[in-house]
Amino acid sequence: MKTYEEKLHELLENRTLENIEWCQSNRELDEEQTEVEVTFKYKTKTPVKN
């Protein structure tokens, strides 16, 4: 399984993807920390299944 850094790098480098949208949501955990969730939506060719 890839780390999130590896996956982000893969998405940024792949010029065949059609970017659709992205969104971010934040949830305050306490006064010092916030949990951030980022979602990317894109189109790509369907992988060939063997």
Contacts in CASP RR format, 6 or more apart in sequence:
PFRMAT RR
TARGET T0000
AUTHOR 0000-0000-0000
METHOD contacts of the structure
MODEL  1
MKTYEEKLHELLENRTLENIEWCQSNRELDEEQTEVEVTFKYKTKTPVKN
2 10 0 8 1.000
11 17 0 8 1.000
11 40 0 8 1.000
11 42 0 8 1.000
14 44 0 8 1.000
16 44 0 8 1.000
16 45 0 8 1.000
17 42 0 8 1.000
17 43 0 8 1.000
17 44 0 8 1.000
18 42 0 8 1.000
18 43 0 8 1.000
18 44 0 8 1.000
19 40 0 8 1.000
19 41 0 8 1.000
19 42 0 8 1.000
20 41 0 8 1.000
20 42 0 8 1.000
20 43 0 8 1.000
21 40 0 8 1.000
21 41 0 8 1.000
22 38 0 8 1.000
22 39 0 8 1.000
22 40 0 8 1.000
22 41 0 8 1.000
23 38 0 8 1.000
23 39 0 8 1.000
24 36 0 8 1.000
24 37 0 8 1.000
24 38 0 8 1.000
24 39 0 8 1.000
25 36 0 8 1.000
25 37 0 8 1.000
26 34 0 8 1.000
26 35 0 8 1.000
26 36 0 8 1.000
26 37 0 8 1.000
27 34 0 8 1.000
27 35 0 8 1.000
27 36 0 8 1.000
27 37 0 8 1.000
28 34 0 8 1.000
28 35 0 8 1.000
29 35 0 8 1.000
END
